[in-house]
Amino acid sequence: MVFALLAVQLGSLVAPAYACGCGALVHDPASRLNVDRETSAVRWDGHREQIVMSLTVAGNAKQAAWIMPVPHRATVTLGDNALFDALDSVTAPVHRTRDHFWPHSDDWPFGSGSGNDGASAVPPRADAPAVGVVGRQRLGPFDVARLTATDPGALDSWLRQNGFRLPDGMTNDLKPYVDRKWEYVAVRLAPDHKGGTLAGILDPLKLTFASDRLVYPMRLSRRARNPQTLGLYVLAAHRMEPRSSIGGLPPDVTYAGKVPAGGALGHFADGERYLTALEQSFPVPSRIDGDHELRRAASDRPFQRVIYEEKLLTAGGIPVWLLTVGGVLVVFVVAALLLVSARRRRPVVPPPPVHAPPPLS
């Protein structure tokens, strides 16, 4: 019945939507807004989950709304920008020099000889109202509303009051959340200065909610019109991995290891945690068929990307391969000269004397 109400109220509405990894971003039909990248940090202790999300957007929209489904009632606060700087620093590739013996195409005598290019939900009461806004707050530039998931009309009403509409087709994507009595966090986004447009990296938001499994909502991203890229940092007791690729390319692990103490990252980790960094691309967002659920990996083996800077092996500034080849040639030349010299000094043995035949009788 709830889904039927959702379909009746929203099924005929058409408006642009540019989904982001863990929610949907909707805006004024007369404007445009693209999510270029989404980066999220997720911390899970087995009972509670925190998501800090940062969006990089571009376009000419003066305001937009971001909607995210959550399995239980969430608290919302502003995130710490320093967290992502710390994550970038910890997970950055290490640079190492790797010597090679034979010259490459950019080494002498084939190139210039530089040789330094790198590789490169709280269950509702029986007497609870069908539509309910359970909370509303102002966080910096954000107007945050927490809405019950039992009636999608609450979401529709909130969006209408702010000049937005849910896009056509999203009713099917919302149905699994409605069936499981999830709730929504709806955030109205606006530029910091009057008359401005949404562009660049938005301030991060942090959502905290109860969860007995590590889940990252992705289903609404199937409404995105452009390919999507997800950067996900997962902090848990062990190394984690997605159960499936949910319609995207296989996720790549870009870092795995223990979280260093102190700083913004140590504060967010709130104790000894294991950090797993994942990168995933969704070339065809319409193929996304569910939410990311992460599980413990087979081992806690650490991993870090390494960028090697190739360097020609030298000795005293001279390529070792040249010294080696030259040395071998010198040995051959010396051996040949010694052989010739020895042959010249060898005494000449005279031929045996020729005896005359005996006379005929």
ChimeraX attribute file (.defattr): number of C-alpha atoms within 10 A of each C-alpha:
attribute: neighborCount
match mode: 1-to-1
recipient: residues
	/A:1	7
	/A:2	16
	/A:3	19
	/A:4	12
	/A:5	13
	/A:6	22
	/A:7	20
	/A:8	12
	/A:9	15
	/A:10	20
	/A:11	17
	/A:12	11
	/A:13	13
	/A:14	14
	/A:15	14
	/A:16	22
	/A:17	28
	/A:18	25
	/A:19	25
	/A:20	29
	/A:21	32
	/A:22	24
	/A:23	24
	/A:24	25
	/A:25	29
	/A:26	25
	/A:27	27
	/A:28	19
	/A:29	16
	/A:30	9
	/A:31	13
	/A:32	18
	/A:33	24
	/A:34	21
	/A:35	23
	/A:36	18
	/A:37	17
	/A:38	19
	/A:39	19
	/A:40	22
	/A:41	23
	/A:42	24
	/A:43	23
	/A:44	23
	/A:45	18
	/A:46	13
	/A:47	11
	/A:48	14
	/A:49	22
	/A:50	22
	/A:51	22
	/A:52	24
	/A:53	24
	/A:54	21
	/A:55	20
	/A:56	16
	/A:57	18
	/A:58	17
	/A:59	14
	/A:60	15
	/A:61	22
	/A:62	19
	/A:63	20
	/A:64	24
	/A:65	25
	/A:66	20
	/A:67	24
	/A:68	20
	/A:69	27
	/A:70	25
	/A:71	20
	/A:72	19
	/A:73	23
	/A:74	23
	/A:75	13
	/A:76	21
	/A:77	17
	/A:78	16
	/A:79	18
	/A:80	18
	/A:81	15
	/A:82	12
	/A:83	19
	/A:84	21
	/A:85	12
	/A:86	15
	/A:87	17
	/A:88	13
	/A:89	10
	/A:90	17
	/A:91	19
	/A:92	14
	/A:93	15
	/A:94	11
	/A:95	13
	/A:96	12
	/A:97	12
	/A:98	13
	/A:99	14
	/A:100	15
	/A:101	14
	/A:102	13
	/A:103	20
	/A:104	16
	/A:105	12
	/A:106	15
	/A:107	17
	/A:108	14
	/A:109	10
	/A:110	10
	/A:111	12
	/A:112	10
	/A:113	15
	/A:114	12
	/A:115	19
	/A:116	15
	/A:117	11
	/A:118	13
	/A:119	10
	/A:120	6
	/A:121	18
	/A:122	14
	/A:123	15
	/A:124	13
	/A:125	7
	/A:126	7
	/A:127	6
	/A:128	10
	/A:129	12
	/A:130	15
	/A:131	16
	/A:132	17
	/A:133	15
	/A:134	11
	/A:135	13
	/A:136	14
	/A:137	13
	/A:138	12
	/A:139	13
	/A:140	10
	/A:141	16
	/A:142	19
	/A:143	15
	/A:144	21
	/A:145	21
	/A:146	24
	/A:147	26
	/A:148	30
	/A:149	32
	/A:150	24
	/A:151	21
	/A:152	26
	/A:153	23
	/A:154	20
	/A:155	25
	/A:156	16
	/A:157	15
	/A:158	18
	/A:159	21
	/A:160	12
	/A:161	9
	/A:162	14
	/A:163	14
	/A:164	21
	/A:165	24
	/A:166	25
	/A:167	22
	/A:168	17
	/A:169	15
	/A:170	21
	/A:171	21
	/A:172	14
	/A:173	16
	/A:174	18
	/A:175	17
	/A:176	14
	/A:177	19
	/A:178	21
	/A:179	12
	/A:180	13
	/A:181	21
	/A:182	21
	/A:183	27
	/A:184	28
	/A:185	24
	/A:186	24
	/A:187	25
	/A:188	22
	/A:189	21
	/A:190	20
	/A:191	17
	/A:192	13
	/A:193	8
	/A:194	8
	/A:195	8
	/A:196	13
	/A:197	18
	/A:198	22
	/A:199	18
	/A:200	13
	/A:201	15
	/A:202	18
	/A:203	17
	/A:204	19
	/A:205	20
	/A:206	19
	/A:207	20
	/A:208	20
	/A:209	19
	/A:210	19
	/A:211	18
	/A:212	12
	/A:213	15
	/A:214	23
	/A:215	18
	/A:216	22
	/A:217	18
	/A:218	22
	/A:219	28
	/A:220	30
	/A:221	28
	/A:222	27
	/A:223	24
	/A:224	22
	/A:225	15
	/A:226	17
	/A:227	16
	/A:228	23
	/A:229	20
	/A:230	19
	/A:231	20
	/A:232	22
	/A:233	25
	/A:234	26
	/A:235	29
	/A:236	24
	/A:237	19
	/A:238	21
	/A:239	25
	/A:240	25
	/A:241	20
	/A:242	19
	/A:243	13
	/A:244	15
	/A:245	18
	/A:246	19
	/A:247	17
	/A:248	20
	/A:249	14
	/A:250	14
	/A:251	20
	/A:252	13
	/A:253	18
	/A:254	18
	/A:255	20
	/A:256	24
	/A:257	20
	/A:258	17
	/A:259	20
	/A:260	15
	/A:261	14
	/A:262	12
	/A:263	12
	/A:264	17
	/A:265	21
	/A:266	16
	/A:267	11
	/A:268	19
	/A:269	24
	/A:270	15
	/A:271	14
	/A:272	14
	/A:273	23
	/A:274	21
	/A:275	29
	/A:276	27
	/A:277	26
	/A:278	19
	/A:279	17
	/A:280	17
	/A:281	18
	/A:282	24
	/A:283	14
	/A:284	16
	/A:285	23
	/A:286	18
	/A:287	15
	/A:288	19
	/A:289	17
	/A:290	19
	/A:291	20
	/A:292	21
	/A:293	18
	/A:294	17
	/A:295	16
	/A:296	15
	/A:297	13
	/A:298	10
	/A:299	9
	/A:300	17
	/A:301	10
	/A:302	13
	/A:303	14
	/A:304	16
	/A:305	14
	/A:306	12
	/A:307	15
	/A:308	18
	/A:309	16
	/A:310	18
	/A:311	20
	/A:312	23
	/A:313	16
	/A:314	15
	/A:315	10
	/A:316	6
	/A:317	7
	/A:318	11
	/A:319	17
	/A:320	18
	/A:321	17
	/A:322	14
	/A:323	13
	/A:324	12
	/A:325	11
	/A:326	12
	/A:327	12
	/A:328	12
	/A:329	12
	/A:330	12
	/A:331	12
	/A:332	12
	/A:333	12
	/A:334	12
	/A:335	12
	/A:336	12
	/A:337	12
	/A:338	12
	/A:339	11
	/A:340	11
	/A:341	11
	/A:342	10
	/A:343	10
	/A:344	10
	/A:345	8
	/A:346	8
	/A:347	7
	/A:348	7
	/A:349	6
	/A:350	6
	/A:351	6
	/A:352	6
	/A:353	6
	/A:354	6
	/A:355	6
	/A:356	6
	/A:357	6
	/A:358	6
	/A:359	5
	/A:360	4
	/A:361	3
